[in-house]
Amino acid sequence: MAAMTTTTTGTDARDDDSRPGGPADSPFVRACRRRGVPHTPVWFMRQAGRSLPEYREIRANVAMLESCRRPELVTEITLQPVRRHGVDAAILFSDIVVPVAAAGVDLDIVPGTGPVVAEPVRTLDDVERIRPITRDDVSYVDEAVRLLVAELGATPLIGFAGAPFTLASYLVEGGPSRTHARTKALMYGQPELWHALCGRLAEITLAFLRVQIDAGVSAVQLFDSWAGALSEADYRRFVLPHSAAVLAGLADAGVPRIHFGVGTAELLGAMGEAGADVVGVDWRTPLDVATRRIGPERAVQGNLDPCVLLAPWPVVEAEVRRILTEGRAAPGHVFNLGHGVLPETDPEVLTRVVALVHEFSARPADQG
């Protein structure tokens, strides 16, 4: 799919924000660009989530998909962790299946289960019923981003989307899966159908990210949460071309592109080749090792085990210091977890982690 043209509004907004003190000059964006920073920036995946009591209160009796479609609610939820923790970036509150639902797929996000698809993909006809999306299909996302950019000021906003493989897995399995058996069976047994499905999902993902970029996000993250279920050979054959199509379609967008997956130690080199500016690393691979695999052309993001946050503070502190030390090997490092914040995490611990990251990684003014 040809890259969509970035609107003048989006481009002008980002040009203005490149001034000193604007989002494009923030520690987060500078680290993504492998530039000098006053301190290592930090944000958390799933930071606007179930660990915050204010989130649970505002989400009470509002279904997940519905909450993603209310711009004012999205704005408030996205801002909550920025106010509470002092993180260096906000991430848009949404879900990876939002654009797929907008494309006409009958699905729901079931509490305690995750996305459940009414009619899983089995045939080419099923693929063809998944229509391309336009800005009008996700106008609520466009509105939410614009509201947030106005509220956040100098704090950058991260947009995001699910990568084709992870979205395809939900559509083929009909919901979450531990083995991805149906996904792999279709991938191996009907490769033409597989590539048709992923090609369509790549178009939808690219369009969805373009909407967010045009509305003013300062960076985007492509989540390929389940790519770690694959061998490197299968990833290169069945997944890499489609993720690369999304990331290449954003090459002219003027914002950093982050690519993340779980259990991807053996895939890090290939994921770096997909075209992102930053590769997310889960907790299984030390950041200095990951940097060697990814190469010097990419910054890294990660990689504290979310479970460590449930340990006594001295343990948390030691792990944070270790990760920051290992991250010095990278040309740019954004501190994060190796996956999302667990619901049972004490928010005060997250606040302390942010302060520790800033303090331990602070650079002299002439090195920032």
N, C-alpha and C positions, 0 to 999 in steps of 0.2 A: 504493500500500500504506500502510495506517495505520502511524504510528510505533509501534514496540514500546515498552513501558513499561520504563523503567530500574528495575532492582531496588533495593531499599532498601540492600542491601550495597554496591553500587557507588556510590550517591549518598552514603551515610554516609562511605565511605572518602575521597571527594573533598572533602566538607565538612571532614573532619579535616585534609586536606592543604593547606587554604587558610591554615592558620596560618603565621606568619612562619617561613621556613626549610623549609616543606613544598614538594612538587612544584608546587602551584598558585601558589606565590609565587616560583618559580624564574625566572631571567632569561629562559629559553626561553618559558615560558607568559606571562610579563608582556609580552614582545615581541609574541607572537601577539595579545595583548589590547590592544596599542598603549599600554602603560603604560611608565612610566619603568623603566630597567634600569641596573645598575651597569656593564655592558659589553654589547656585542652578543653574543648567544648564538650558538653554532656547533655544528652536527652535520653529518654527511656522508651523503648517500644512498649506499646499498650500503657503509656503513662497516664492517659486520660481514661482510666478504667476502673475495674471493680475494687481496687484497693482503696479508693477515695470514698469516704462516707458522703461527701457532697455529690459525688457522681451517682452513688446508689440512690440517694434521695431524689435527685432530679430525674433519674431514669425510672423511678417507681411507676409501674403500670403503663409504661410506654414500650412497645415492642421495638426490637433492635432496628429493623428496617425502617420503621416509622420514625424513630429518633434520628436516623441518618438523613431523612428527607425534610427535617424542620431546621431551616438555616439558623434561627435564633437559638435553638437548643444545641445544635452543633457548635455554634460559636461559644456558648457558655461552657460546654463540656471541654472543648479544646483549650480554653483559657484556664481552666481550673488548676492543672499541674504547673502551669507557668507561674501563676500567683503563689501557689503553695511551695513549690520546690525551687524556684529560681533557675530552671533549666535554660539552656542556651538556645533552644529551638522548640517550637510547638509543632505538633503533627496533627493534621486534620482528623477530626473524629469521623470515621466512616467505617466501611467494611469492604473487603475485597469483592464480595458478590454484588455490590450495589450496581455497577455497570452491567452485569449480566442480567440482573432483574430488569434493568431499564431496557435491555435488548429483547425482552419478551419471554425470558425463561421463567417458568412458574416455580418459585422456590420460596422458602421461608427460613429464617434463622431461629432454630428451636433452642430455647434455654437448656443448657446442660448437654446439648448435642452438637450444635453448630448448623451450618447450612444443610438443608434437606431439599432435594430436587424432586418435584412431582413426577416427571417423566425423564429418566436418565437418557443420555445420548447413546444411541445404538446404530443409527444409520445416517447416510448422507442427507436424507430428508430432514432428520433431526437437526443436523448442522445448519442446513439452509433456513430453518425456521428461526435461527438465532440471527436477528437482523442487526445491521450496523447501527450505531447510535450517533446522535447529534447533540449539540449543546442544549437544545430544547428538552431532550430526554432527561438530562441531569441538571436542569436549570437551578435546582435547589443547591447543588454543589457549587456552581458558579457564584450564587448569591452568598453562600456561607463563606467562601474564600474571600470575597470582597469585603464582607463584614469583618472578618478576622484580620485581614491585612491592615485595615483602618484602626482596629483596636490594638494590634500588637506593636505598631510603630517600628522600632529598631530590631525587635525580635523576629527572626526569620520563621516562616511557616513552611512546613514540609507537606507536600502532597504525596499521595501514594496510590498504588493499584496492585492487584494480584497479577503475577506472571502467567503466561498462557498454560504452562504445565500444571500449576497448582489449581487454576480455574478448571482446566480440563479434567483433572482428577475428581473434583466435586461433581462435575456434570456427568461423568461416566459412571462413577461409583453410586451416585445418587445421594451422597453425603460423605462425612469423614470416613477414612479408612486407615487401618494400621498397616495393611499389606499392599494396598493399591493394586490388588490382583486383577480386577476388571480393567483398570487403566492399562496395566502392562499387557494384558491379553489383547486388548484392542490395538495397542501400540505395535506389538510384535506381529499380530495376525492380520491387521488391516492398516498397514502404514499409510496408504493413500487417504483413508478416512481420518486417521489420526492427524496427518498434516493439514487436511482441510479444516478440521476442528480447531487446531492450534493457530492456523492462519487467520481464521475468523476471530478468534479470541485476541490475537495480536492486534488486529485492526481496532477492536473495541477498546482494548487497553490503551492503545496509543491515543485514540480519540478522547478517552476519559482523562488521561494525563494532560493532554493539550488544553482541555477545558480548564483544568486547575492552573496550568502555567499561564494561560491567557488572563485568568482572573487575578494572578499576582503571587503565587507561591514562589518561594526562593530556592526550592530544591524539590526533587521527587525521589521516592523510594519504590522500587519494584520488588514486591515480596514473592519469592518462589519458595514458600514455606516447606513444601514436600519434595523438592528436587533431590534432597539427600537420599531418597529411596532408590536412586538410580546409580548404575555404574558410570564411570567417566565416558566409556564408549557409547552407552545408550544416551547419556546426556548430550554428547556432541551430535549424535545422529538425530535424535527426536526432539530435543529441547532448545539447544543453543541457537539454531537458526531463527526460531520464533522470538526468543528473548532479545536476540541481537536486532531483529527487525524493529521491536519496540524502542530499544535504546538508540538505534541509529536514527529512527524517526524523530528523536528529540535532540539530535546533535546540534541543531541550529537554534535551540530554544533559549540558550543563554543561562541555564541553571544547572547546578551539579546533579548528576544521576547516581543514585545509590542502588546497589543490587544485593539482595540478602536471601539466604536460605539457611535451613537447619540441617545439621549432619552432613555438611558439604566439604569436609576436610580434603577429600580426594578430588573435589570438583573446583577448588578455588582458582586454579590456573585457568580452567576453561571458563569459569564465571567472569574472570578478569577480561578474557578475550571477547566476552559478549558486548563490551563497549561502555560499561559504567565508569564513572570517575572515582567512585568509592565502592569497595566490596565489603559487605558485612560479614563478620566472622562469629560463629557461635563459640561457646565456651570450651569446646573440645580441642581446639588448636591454638597454641600460644601465638600471640600476635607477631612476634619476630619470625616464627616459622611461617605463619600465614603470609607475611610480607614477602618472604623469599619465593613462595609459590605464586603469588599474585603478580609480583614484579614491581619495579620502581615507578611505573606510570600511573599507579592507583593509590589513593589513600585507603585506609582501613577504618572500619567501625566495629566496636564491640569492646570487651566480650566477657563480661562478668556473668557467671552462672546465676540465673534468677533465684535459685534455691539458697545461694549464699546469703541473700538478704534476710533469711530466716534464722541465721546463726547469730551468736553473740557479737556485739560490735567489734571487739578486737579481731575477730576472724574476718569480718567484713572489711575492716580497715586494711588489714594485711593483704587481702586479695585485691582491693582497689589499687593499692600501691604497687603490687606486683604487675598488674595489667598496665598501669601507666608507664612503668619502667620498660616493659616489653614493647609497648606502643611507640617508644622513642625510636625504634628501628624503622618505623614506617615514615614515608615522606609527608604523611598527614594522618592524624588520628582523631577520631570522634569517639569519645567514651560512650558506651551503651551497655546494655545487657546482651547476652547471647541469644535471647529470645524475649518474650513479653513478660511484664510484671505479673507475678502470681497474685490472685485475689487476696490471699491471706497476708500479704506483705504489709508491714507497718509503714504508713506514709512518712512517719518521722525518720525512719531509716533512709528512705530515698532522699529526703531533704539533707540529711547529714552526708550522704554520699556525694551529692552535688557540691556541697561546701568543701569536702575533702578533695575532690578532683580539682577544683579551682585552686585550692591552697597548695596542694602537693605539686601541681604542674605549672605554677606561676613562673613566667619568664621575666627576666629584667626588662625594663621598658625599651631598651635599645635592641632587644631581640624579638619583641612582639610583632 
